[in-house]
Structure formats: C-alpha cells, structure tokens
Amino acid sequence: MEKELLVKSTPTEVEIALIEDRKLVELHTERNDNQFSVGDIFLGYIKMLRPGLNAAFTDVGIRKDAFLHYTDLGPQIKSVQKFTKMALDKQVKGHLLENFSLQEENEKNGKIDRVFKKNQPCLVQILKEPISTKGPRLTCEITLAGRFMVMTAFKNNVSVSKKITNNDERKRLKVLVESIKPKNFGIIIRTAAEGKKVADLHDEINNLVSKWKIITEELGKSKKPQKVLSEVDKTKGFLRDIMNDSFNRIVIDNQDLYNDAKSYLQNVAPTQAKIVSQYKGKKPLFDHYGIGKQIKSSFSKTPTMSSGAYLVIEHTEAMHVIDVNSGPKSQNRDQETGALKVNIEAAREIARQLRLRDLGGLIIIDFIDMRNKENKNILYSKMKEFMNGDRAQHTILPLSKFGLIQITRQRVKPELKINTLEVCPSCNGSGKIEPAELLPDEIERQLKFIIETYPNASISLRVNPLLYTFFKKGIITRQMKWYMNHKKWIKLTEDHDLHITQYKFLNKFNDEIRLEN
C-alpha cells in the first residue's frame, strides 16, 4: 500500500491530507489561532460542582468552561491533587517523582463533590475538543505521548500494545522499559517500539521526563487558570502517531514546516527523513495532487463509487445513518451475488468516509438486503478488515436481522464538515435570475462604461456558446453594431465553462476587467 502525507499551509491554518493508494482517507485542519488541542495540559480551577451529573465545570482560562466527569478523574486523582498543591506552594524538590509518596487510589463509583471543592486547583488534560454546544472534556489522568511510548504520571506499571504479537518481543520490551523508567511513572509501549534498541527508548523516556519538568516549573509560576504544556503541533503529532516504514512520501509546501518536520524526523526516525520534500510548484499543493477534487467528491451528501453505487449519509443529534444504494448501473442477474458485491464495495468506502469525516458516536449502516447467512458473515468480516486501519477506537456489531450494521466510534473532536455546494453564478444563491432578454442591454451598458473608462484599451468579450450564437446572428451582427456605435472592434469568444447569463470582459493580457458596482 502506498502512503503519502501532504501538508498545505495558509496564513490562518494548516491542512494535512493522508493518502493511501492515491485515495484521500484522512483530512486534518489546525487553525493558527487555536487556544488548545487534545493533549494540552492546563492548571484549572473548579468553577461549579454538579452532583446530579457527577461532574464539575472547570475554568482552564479559555472562553468555554470545560467539563470534568467523575469517570475521567482516574484512580490516581488524590496523587494528582497532592502534587498540584505542592507545586503551587513551591514544595516540589526536583521534577522527578522518586521521593513523592503516592496516595491511595480513588474509589470507582464515588461522588465528585467528595473529591473536589469549589475554586480548588487541579491539573487537567484536554480529552476531547468542544462538540456542538459542549465545552472541551477533561481528564485528570495525565499522559505524555512519544513515538515509542506513552508516559503516565503517578503509576508504576508497564504495559505493551496488543498489536505487538510476538511474545518474546513483548517480554523484551517490558523488561527493558521497567529497568530504565523513572519511579512513579507508568509506561504504555506503543507498536512503533517493536524492534527498537535500548538507546532509542531511553532517549524517548528522557524527552518525556523533560516535558514533566516543564509542567512542574510552570505550575510553580502559576496562580490562575492557564496552559502549562502544549501538545506538539498537529503536523509533528501526526508524524509521531502514524509514521512507519510503509510511508513513501511526505510533501510540505511551507519552508518553516518543512524544516521542522525534517528536523523532527532526523531525531526520531533518521531513515525516514529522506522521504520529506518541499513542494515548490506554481499550482496549489492539493490541486497538483488532485486532492481538491477528491475533497469535493468525498464530502457530498451522496458519495458515489466506481460501480455507480452510492451512499446517502445523514446526520442526527443522536447518530449518523448511512444508506447503501446499488445505483442505476447495477445489472447483475444474480441478485444475491450483486448485493454482496455492492455491499463489500460500500463497506470499503464507508470505512474511508468514517476516517475522512471523523464521524463519531453511533453509526447505523443500512446495507442492501441479503438472504444468505454466509454472505452476511463475509460482509461483517470485510467491514472489520476495512476498519483495521482506523486509529480511533471502534466496535462493530454483526448484521442484525434487519440487515443493519451498528458501529460505535470514538469521538474526540467535532465531525469534519466541508460544504461542497457552490453558489449559483447566475442567481448568487437567491434562486432567481434577471430576465434573459435584458442581458444584451446590460452587456451594452457595461461595454460603454469600459470604453469610456479605458478608451485605448484592447477589449474582448467571453460568453457562453448560446449567447455567442445570439450575438453572431443576422447580417448585421451585434458585434458589428458595437463597432459602428463605439468605433472599436470588440473580439468575441465562446467559453463552455460560463453559464448562460455569465460573461467576462478581458484586456489584451487576457486579464478580466472587473467592474465595480
């Protein structure tokens, strides 16, 4: 499988496109004015306790109060509270936790008002971005992510990713990390650590410990709600989380981002740094690689597949609903075989759409009905196979007796919505246009104004082919009348891309002469 990463930068945002086998599968946007992102760590203050929700609204220094539920406090919340108070009172000596006494674990089914009081400070991390009217969701289980591992504060356990299946390698990594990790820090070993040497893992632990040092120092200076540690920018975070040997190319159109990404990869994956290149073409990066067109076709309400089958994607407050339709081109005589073929094609596209749009929560898929139980099992297996590449946590249930597949997918940020509809150039979105019979008079008025404003300019008029035919009709054409009236020859050309009521005046350099209203 070919994997490519395209990074497009504008003054206001950075867009990251993940391409697999020339198909867009993920699109991420990071605005330059973002106050926070998932993974950022804040010093917050409890603003309101809501025992009925078993949650607290927390001031972290941003416009919307953040939501902290009891289930997101974590078992080590008492240790977090003790450390936060000590750091604010400048009683923490050094940034390591080797002399820190861990507190007893929090009870699993307790009450929020027994843990926190109003205006109490707390160290929190952004778990989910704001969705709809809700503010960001918080957790008190503080984690620091690296490429090979994730460090968790106030724990001592070491666990290994389930995706590392070799038992000898799992044991090697666990023993190795247990011998080099600092006291009172837990470690989750990621899939990327498979086969890595002790020096690589030790360097990353040192890097994560240095981040904890920043948190400790910032807390010592803080007296109000504020950010104490930023997650790496989205480009570096993306490289950290998904980079592996299967990537073929990374293309970035911004000099600074290119230098940062190159430097980052030279530190964490030197062999992969060579696949990073800077795009210097004249066309926009996404247009050069055909991504703009893919975005427009993929984000419509009814994305179409190569066979002519199509999906209908609807959104409600409670769930997302996807309907599979075979389309007019389906001519398979065996209905069962044809239904299976379309359903498998649709399952692949649905897996792509879930990643691309980042749909979360409950997703209901209405596949084309099949009677054969074996075919239903095949479809279920294929759906799971196609979802394997999805990094978001998800659960897929087998087909119900109504032919529905239910999926729950982790939601950590708002669904990505891109409006692919364009404003009608004739009515400008009003749904009504000026009478067509008045168009020649309007063009005549505009032409007179241009000639009076630019008497020596060379002028040409570009119109729709139907309008071109109208202007060329008769013995004395409209073009000839313009010449007689204005003593100036107006070149007339046809353009199939223009709507019937569209027209453009051009100068000798083929630049449009824009008319101010």
C-alpha positions as CSV (number, residue, x, y, z in Angstrom):
1,M,0.0,0.0,0.0
2,E,1.3,3.4,-1.0
3,K,1.1,6.0,1.8
4,E,1.6,9.7,1.3
5,L,1.2,12.7,3.6
6,L,0.5,16.2,2.1
7,V,0.8,19.3,4.3
8,K,-0.7,22.5,2.9
9,S,-0.2,25.8,4.8
10,T,-2.0,29.1,4.6
11,P,-1.6,32.2,6.9
12,T,-4.6,31.1,9.0
13,E,-4.4,27.3,9.1
14,V,-2.5,24.1,8.2
15,E,-4.3,21.2,6.4
16,I,-2.9,17.7,6.5
17,A,-4.1,15.1,4.0
18,L,-3.3,11.4,4.4
19,I,-3.3,9.4,1.1
20,E,-3.5,5.7,0.8
21,D,-3.2,4.2,-2.7
22,R,-3.9,7.6,-4.2
23,K,-7.2,7.9,-2.2
24,L,-7.8,10.6,0.5
25,V,-8.5,8.8,3.8
26,E,-7.9,11.5,6.4
27,L,-8.0,15.3,6.4
28,H,-7.0,17.3,9.4
29,T,-7.1,21.1,9.9
30,E,-5.2,23.1,12.5
31,R,-6.1,26.8,12.9
32,N,-3.2,29.1,13.9
33,D,-5.4,30.8,16.4
34,N,-6.4,27.7,18.3
35,Q,-6.4,28.2,22.1
36,F,-5.9,24.5,22.7
37,S,-5.9,21.0,21.2
38,V,-6.3,17.5,22.5
39,G,-3.4,16.6,24.8
40,D,-2.7,20.1,26.1
41,I,-2.3,20.2,29.9
42,F,-3.8,23.0,32.0
43,L,-3.9,24.3,35.5
44,G,-7.7,24.5,36.1
45,Y,-9.9,25.7,38.9
46,I,-13.2,24.1,39.8
47,K,-15.9,26.6,38.9
48,M,-19.1,24.7,39.5
49,L,-19.9,21.3,41.0
50,R,-22.9,19.4,39.6
51,P,-23.6,16.4,41.8
52,G,-26.6,15.5,39.7
53,L,-24.3,15.0,36.7
54,N,-21.5,13.7,39.0
55,A,-19.3,16.3,37.2
56,A,-17.6,19.6,37.6
57,F,-17.3,22.6,35.2
58,T,-13.7,23.8,35.2
59,D,-12.1,27.1,34.3
60,V,-9.0,26.5,32.3
61,G,-8.5,30.0,31.0
62,I,-10.5,29.7,27.8
63,R,-13.9,31.1,26.8
64,K,-16.0,27.9,27.5
65,D,-15.8,26.2,30.8
66,A,-14.5,22.6,30.4
67,F,-16.4,19.5,31.5
68,L,-14.8,17.1,34.0
69,H,-16.8,13.9,34.8
70,Y,-16.1,11.7,37.8
71,T,-15.2,8.7,35.5
72,D,-12.4,10.8,34.0
73,L,-10.7,11.6,37.3
74,G,-8.8,8.3,37.2
75,P,-7.7,6.2,40.2
76,Q,-4.7,8.4,40.9
77,I,-6.7,11.7,41.4
78,K,-5.6,12.0,45.1
79,S,-1.9,11.9,44.0
80,V,-2.6,14.5,41.3
81,Q,-4.3,16.8,43.8
82,K,-1.4,16.4,46.3
83,F,1.2,17.1,43.6
84,T,-0.7,20.1,42.2
85,K,-0.9,21.7,45.7
86,M,2.7,21.0,46.4
87,A,3.8,22.5,43.1
88,L,1.7,25.6,43.5
89,D,3.1,26.0,47.1
90,K,6.6,25.5,45.6
91,Q,7.2,22.5,47.8
92,V,8.3,20.2,45.0
93,K,12.0,19.5,45.0
94,G,13.2,18.5,41.6
95,H,10.9,17.4,38.8
96,L,11.0,13.6,39.2
97,L,8.6,11.7,41.5
98,E,11.1,9.3,43.1
99,N,10.5,11.0,46.5
100,F,6.8,11.5,46.0
101,S,4.5,9.4,48.1
102,L,1.7,8.0,46.0
103,Q,-1.8,8.3,47.6
104,E,-4.4,5.6,47.8
105,E,-6.5,5.0,44.7
106,N,-9.8,6.7,44.3
107,E,-13.0,4.7,44.6
108,K,-14.5,3.7,41.3
109,N,-18.1,4.8,42.0
110,G,-17.7,7.8,44.2
111,K,-19.1,11.3,44.1
112,I,-17.4,14.4,42.5
113,D,-18.3,16.7,45.5
114,R,-16.3,14.4,47.8
115,V,-13.2,14.8,45.7
116,F,-13.3,18.5,44.8
117,K,-14.4,21.7,46.3
118,K,-15.3,24.9,44.5
119,N,-12.3,27.0,43.4
120,Q,-9.9,24.1,44.1
121,P,-7.0,24.0,41.6
122,C,-6.5,20.8,39.6
123,L,-4.1,19.6,36.9
124,V,-6.1,18.5,33.9
125,Q,-5.6,17.5,30.2
126,I,-7.8,18.1,27.2
127,L,-9.5,14.8,26.3
128,K,-12.0,15.9,23.7
129,E,-12.4,19.1,21.7
130,P,-15.7,21.1,22.0
131,I,-18.5,19.4,20.2
132,S,-21.7,21.3,19.3
133,T,-22.7,23.4,22.4
134,K,-20.4,21.5,24.8
135,G,-17.1,22.8,26.0
136,P,-13.9,20.7,25.9
137,R,-13.9,17.5,28.0
138,L,-11.1,17.0,30.6
139,T,-9.3,14.1,32.3
140,C,-7.1,14.1,35.3
141,E,-5.1,11.1,34.1
142,I,-2.1,13.0,32.8
143,T,-0.3,11.3,29.9
144,L,2.7,12.4,27.8
145,A,2.8,10.9,24.4
146,G,6.0,9.9,22.5
147,R,6.6,8.0,19.3
148,F,7.5,4.7,21.0
149,M,5.7,5.0,24.3
150,V,3.2,7.0,26.4
151,M,4.2,8.0,29.9
152,T,1.5,8.2,32.6
153,A,2.2,10.1,35.9
154,F,1.6,8.6,39.4
155,K,1.7,4.9,38.2
156,N,4.3,2.2,38.2
157,N,3.0,-0.3,35.7
158,V,4.4,-1.1,32.2
159,S,2.1,-2.4,29.5
160,V,2.7,-3.3,25.9
161,S,0.5,-2.6,22.8
162,K,-1.7,-5.6,21.8
163,K,-0.6,-5.1,18.2
164,I,2.9,-6.4,19.1
165,T,2.0,-10.1,18.9
166,N,5.5,-11.7,19.3
167,N,5.7,-12.9,22.9
168,D,9.5,-12.7,23.0
169,E,9.4,-9.1,21.8
170,R,6.7,-8.2,24.3
171,K,8.8,-9.7,27.2
172,R,12.0,-8.0,25.9
173,L,10.3,-4.5,25.7
174,K,8.6,-4.9,29.1
175,V,11.8,-5.9,31.0
176,L,13.9,-3.3,29.2
177,V,11.5,-0.4,29.9
178,E,11.0,-1.5,33.5
179,S,14.7,-1.2,34.0
180,I,15.1,2.3,32.7
181,K,11.8,4.1,33.5
182,P,11.8,6.6,36.4
183,K,10.0,5.7,39.6
184,N,6.2,6.6,39.9
185,F,5.8,6.9,36.1
186,G,3.9,4.3,34.2
187,I,4.7,3.4,30.6
188,I,2.5,2.2,27.7
189,I,4.7,0.8,25.0
190,R,3.4,1.6,21.5
191,T,3.5,-0.5,18.4
192,A,6.3,1.7,16.9
193,A,8.7,0.5,19.6
194,E,8.8,-3.1,18.2
195,G,12.5,-3.9,17.4
196,K,13.9,-0.7,18.9
197,K,17.1,-0.6,20.8
198,V,17.5,0.4,24.4
199,A,19.2,3.7,23.4
200,D,16.1,4.8,21.3
201,L,13.8,4.0,24.2
202,H,16.0,5.6,26.8
203,D,16.2,8.8,24.7
204,E,12.4,9.0,24.5
205,I,12.0,8.5,28.2
206,N,14.4,11.4,28.8
207,N,12.4,13.5,26.4
208,L,9.1,12.7,28.1
209,V,10.6,13.4,31.6
210,S,11.8,16.8,30.3
211,K,8.2,17.6,29.4
212,W,7.2,16.7,33.0
213,K,9.9,19.1,34.2
214,I,8.2,21.9,32.2
215,I,4.8,21.1,33.8
216,T,6.4,21.2,37.3
217,E,8.2,24.5,36.6
218,E,5.1,26.1,35.1
219,L,2.9,25.1,38.0
220,G,5.4,26.7,40.3
221,K,4.8,30.0,38.5
222,S,1.1,29.8,38.1
223,K,-1.6,31.4,40.2
224,K,-4.5,31.4,37.7
225,P,-6.1,29.1,35.1
226,Q,-3.7,28.6,32.2
227,K,-1.9,26.2,29.9
228,V,1.2,24.6,31.4
229,L,2.2,22.3,28.5
230,S,1.2,22.4,24.8
231,E,0.8,19.2,22.7
232,V,3.1,19.3,19.7
233,D,1.6,21.0,16.6
234,K,-0.7,18.8,14.5
235,T,1.9,18.1,11.8
236,K,4.5,16.7,14.3
237,G,1.8,14.9,16.3
238,F,0.6,13.3,13.1
239,L,4.1,12.2,12.2
240,R,4.7,10.9,15.7
241,D,1.5,8.9,15.8
242,I,1.3,7.4,12.3
243,M,4.9,7.4,10.9
244,N,6.1,3.9,10.0
245,D,8.2,2.3,7.2
246,S,5.2,2.0,4.9
247,F,5.2,5.7,4.1
248,N,6.5,6.6,0.6
249,R,6.5,10.3,0.6
250,I,5.8,13.4,2.7
251,V,5.3,16.7,0.8
252,I,5.1,20.1,2.6
253,D,4.6,23.4,0.8
254,N,5.8,25.7,3.6
255,Q,9.5,26.3,4.2
256,D,9.3,26.5,8.0
257,L,7.1,23.5,8.4
258,Y,9.3,21.5,6.0
259,N,12.4,22.4,8.1
260,D,10.6,21.5,11.4
261,A,9.3,18.2,10.0
262,K,12.7,17.3,8.5
263,S,14.5,18.1,11.8
264,Y,11.9,16.2,13.9
265,L,12.2,13.0,11.7
266,Q,16.0,13.2,11.8
267,N,15.8,13.0,15.6
268,V,13.1,10.3,15.9
269,A,13.4,8.3,12.6
270,P,16.5,9.3,10.7
271,T,15.9,6.7,7.9
272,Q,12.5,8.3,7.1
273,A,13.8,11.9,6.9
274,K,14.8,11.4,3.3
275,I,11.1,11.0,2.2
276,V,10.3,14.5,3.2
277,S,10.3,17.0,0.3
278,Q,9.2,20.7,-0.1
279,Y,6.7,21.5,-2.8
280,K,7.6,24.5,-4.9
281,G,5.2,24.2,-7.8
282,K,3.0,27.0,-9.2
283,K,-0.3,25.3,-8.6
284,P,-1.6,24.9,-5.0
285,L,-0.3,21.6,-3.4
286,F,-3.7,19.9,-3.1
287,D,-4.7,20.8,-6.7
288,H,-1.4,19.5,-8.0
289,Y,-2.1,16.1,-6.4
290,G,-5.8,16.1,-7.2
291,I,-6.8,16.3,-3.6
292,G,-9.1,19.3,-4.1
293,K,-11.3,17.3,-6.5
294,Q,-11.3,14.3,-4.1
295,I,-12.5,16.6,-1.2
296,K,-15.4,17.9,-3.3
297,S,-16.5,14.4,-4.4
298,S,-16.0,12.8,-1.0
299,F,-17.8,15.3,1.2
300,S,-21.1,15.4,-0.7
301,K,-24.2,14.0,0.9
302,T,-24.2,11.1,-1.6
303,P,-20.6,10.0,-2.4
304,T,-20.5,7.7,-5.4
305,M,-18.4,4.6,-6.0
306,S,-16.8,3.4,-9.2
307,S,-19.5,0.8,-9.9
308,G,-22.2,3.5,-9.8
309,A,-23.4,2.5,-6.4
310,Y,-23.7,5.4,-3.9
311,L,-24.1,6.2,-0.2
312,V,-26.5,8.5,1.4
313,I,-25.1,9.9,4.7
314,E,-27.5,11.6,7.1
315,H,-26.7,13.2,10.5
316,T,-28.9,13.5,13.5
317,E,-28.2,14.7,17.0
318,A,-28.1,11.1,18.3
319,M,-26.4,9.2,15.5
320,H,-25.2,9.0,11.9
321,V,-27.2,7.0,9.4
322,I,-25.7,5.6,6.1
323,D,-27.9,4.0,3.4
324,V,-26.3,1.9,0.7
325,N,-27.8,2.1,-2.8
326,S,-26.9,-0.1,-5.8
327,G,-27.4,2.8,-8.3
328,P,-28.7,2.6,-11.9
329,K,-25.7,0.8,-13.3
330,S,-26.2,-2.4,-11.4
331,Q,-27.1,-5.1,-13.9
332,N,-26.1,-8.3,-12.1
333,R,-28.6,-11.1,-12.9
334,D,-27.9,-12.9,-9.6
335,Q,-29.4,-10.5,-7.1
336,E,-27.6,-12.1,-4.1
337,T,-24.2,-12.0,-5.7
338,G,-24.8,-8.5,-6.9
339,A,-25.9,-7.3,-3.5
340,L,-22.8,-8.8,-1.8
341,K,-20.5,-7.2,-4.4
342,V,-22.1,-3.7,-3.9
343,N,-22.1,-4.2,-0.1
344,I,-18.4,-5.0,0.0
345,E,-17.5,-2.0,-2.2
346,A,-19.7,0.1,0.1
347,A,-18.1,-1.2,3.3
348,R,-14.7,-0.2,2.0
349,E,-16.0,3.3,1.1
350,I,-17.8,3.6,4.5
351,A,-14.6,2.8,6.4
352,R,-12.9,5.6,4.4
353,Q,-15.7,8.0,5.0
354,L,-15.7,7.4,8.7
355,R,-12.0,8.3,8.9
356,L,-12.2,11.1,6.4
357,R,-15.2,12.9,8.1
358,D,-14.1,11.7,11.6
359,L,-17.6,10.6,12.3
360,G,-18.1,9.5,16.0
361,G,-20.7,8.1,18.3
362,L,-23.3,5.7,17.0
363,I,-23.3,4.9,13.3
364,I,-26.1,2.8,11.7
365,I,-25.5,1.3,8.2
366,D,-28.4,0.0,6.1
367,F,-26.8,-2.4,3.6
368,I,-28.6,-3.9,0.6
369,D,-30.6,-6.9,1.9
370,M,-29.0,-10.4,1.6
371,R,-30.6,-13.7,2.4
372,N,-27.6,-15.9,2.5
373,K,-26.1,-16.1,6.0
374,E,-22.6,-16.9,4.7
375,N,-22.7,-13.7,2.6
376,K,-23.7,-11.7,5.8
377,N,-20.7,-13.2,7.6
378,I,-18.4,-12.3,4.7
379,L,-19.7,-8.7,4.8
380,Y,-19.2,-8.5,8.5
381,S,-15.6,-9.8,8.2
382,K,-14.9,-7.3,5.4
383,M,-16.2,-4.4,7.4
384,K,-13.9,-5.3,10.3
385,E,-11.0,-5.7,7.8
386,F,-11.5,-2.3,6.2
387,M,-11.8,-0.6,9.6
388,N,-8.4,-2.1,10.8
389,G,-6.6,1.0,9.6
390,D,-8.8,3.3,11.7
391,R,-6.8,4.7,14.7
392,A,-9.9,5.7,16.5
393,Q,-11.3,3.2,19.0
394,H,-14.4,1.5,17.5
395,T,-16.7,-1.5,18.0
396,I,-18.5,-3.3,15.1
397,L,-21.6,-5.5,15.7
398,P,-22.6,-8.3,13.3
399,L,-25.5,-7.7,10.9
400,S,-28.9,-7.6,12.6
401,K,-31.9,-9.4,11.4
402,F,-32.9,-6.2,9.7
403,G,-29.7,-6.1,7.7
404,L,-28.1,-3.3,9.7
405,I,-24.6,-3.0,11.0
406,Q,-24.0,-0.9,14.1
407,I,-20.7,0.8,14.8
408,T,-19.6,2.9,17.7
409,R,-16.6,5.0,17.0
410,Q,-14.5,7.2,19.4
411,R,-15.3,10.9,19.2
412,V,-12.5,13.2,20.2
413,K,-13.2,16.3,18.1
414,P,-16.1,17.7,16.0
415,E,-17.1,16.0,12.8
416,L,-15.3,17.4,9.8
417,K,-17.8,19.1,7.5
418,I,-16.9,20.7,4.2
419,N,-19.6,22.4,2.2
420,T,-19.0,21.2,-1.4
421,L,-22.0,23.1,-2.8
422,E,-21.2,26.2,-4.8
423,V,-23.3,29.4,-5.1
424,C,-25.1,29.6,-8.4
425,P,-23.2,32.1,-10.5
426,S,-26.4,33.3,-12.1
427,C,-28.6,33.9,-9.1
428,N,-25.9,34.3,-6.4
429,G,-27.8,32.0,-4.1
430,S,-31.1,33.8,-4.4
431,G,-32.8,31.2,-6.6
432,K,-33.9,33.8,-9.1
433,I,-32.1,35.4,-12.1
434,E,-32.7,38.6,-14.1
435,P,-34.7,38.2,-17.3
436,A,-32.5,36.8,-20.0
437,E,-33.9,39.2,-22.6
438,L,-32.3,42.1,-20.6
439,L,-28.8,40.6,-20.7
440,P,-27.7,42.1,-24.1
441,D,-28.7,45.6,-22.9
442,E,-26.8,45.0,-19.7
443,I,-23.7,44.0,-21.6
444,E,-24.1,47.0,-23.9
445,R,-24.1,49.3,-20.8
446,Q,-21.1,47.7,-19.3
447,L,-19.2,47.9,-22.6
448,K,-19.9,51.6,-23.0
449,F,-18.6,52.2,-19.5
450,I,-15.4,50.3,-20.1
451,I,-14.7,52.1,-23.4
452,E,-15.3,55.5,-21.8
453,T,-13.0,54.5,-18.8
454,Y,-10.3,52.8,-20.9
455,P,-10.6,54.5,-24.4
456,N,-7.3,53.0,-25.7
457,A,-7.7,49.5,-24.2
458,S,-8.0,46.4,-26.4
459,I,-11.2,44.7,-25.2
460,S,-12.6,41.2,-25.8
461,L,-15.8,39.6,-24.5
462,R,-16.1,36.0,-23.4
463,V,-19.6,34.5,-23.3
464,N,-21.5,31.2,-23.1
465,P,-21.8,29.4,-26.6
466,L,-25.6,30.1,-26.7
467,L,-25.0,33.8,-26.1
468,Y,-22.1,33.8,-28.6
469,T,-24.5,32.4,-31.3
470,F,-27.1,35.1,-30.4
471,F,-24.5,37.9,-30.8
472,K,-23.3,36.5,-34.2
473,K,-26.8,36.0,-35.6
474,G,-28.0,38.1,-38.6
475,I,-26.5,40.0,-41.5
476,I,-25.5,42.9,-39.2
477,T,-24.4,41.1,-36.0
478,R,-24.4,42.6,-32.6
479,Q,-20.6,42.7,-32.8
480,M,-20.9,44.9,-36.0
481,K,-23.3,47.2,-34.2
482,W,-20.8,47.7,-31.3
483,Y,-18.2,48.6,-33.9
484,M,-20.5,51.2,-35.6
485,N,-21.6,52.7,-32.2
486,H,-18.2,52.8,-30.5
487,K,-15.7,52.8,-33.4
488,K,-13.9,50.0,-31.7
489,W,-13.7,46.3,-32.6
490,I,-14.7,44.0,-29.7
491,K,-13.3,40.5,-30.0
492,L,-16.0,37.9,-29.2
493,T,-15.1,34.4,-27.9
494,E,-17.1,31.5,-26.5
495,D,-16.5,29.7,-23.2
496,H,-18.3,26.4,-22.4
497,D,-17.5,26.9,-18.6
498,L,-19.6,30.0,-18.4
499,H,-23.3,29.8,-17.5
500,I,-25.8,31.2,-20.0
501,T,-26.0,34.6,-18.1
502,Q,-22.3,34.8,-17.3
503,Y,-19.8,37.0,-19.3
504,K,-16.3,38.4,-18.9
505,F,-14.6,41.4,-20.4
506,L,-10.8,40.8,-20.9
507,N,-7.9,43.1,-21.7
508,K,-5.1,42.3,-24.2
509,F,-3.2,40.4,-21.4
510,N,-6.3,38.1,-21.1
511,D,-6.9,39.5,-17.5
512,E,-10.5,40.1,-16.6
513,I,-11.7,43.7,-16.4
514,R,-13.6,43.8,-13.2
515,L,-16.4,46.3,-13.0
516,E,-17.1,47.9,-9.6
517,N,-20.8,48.1,-8.7
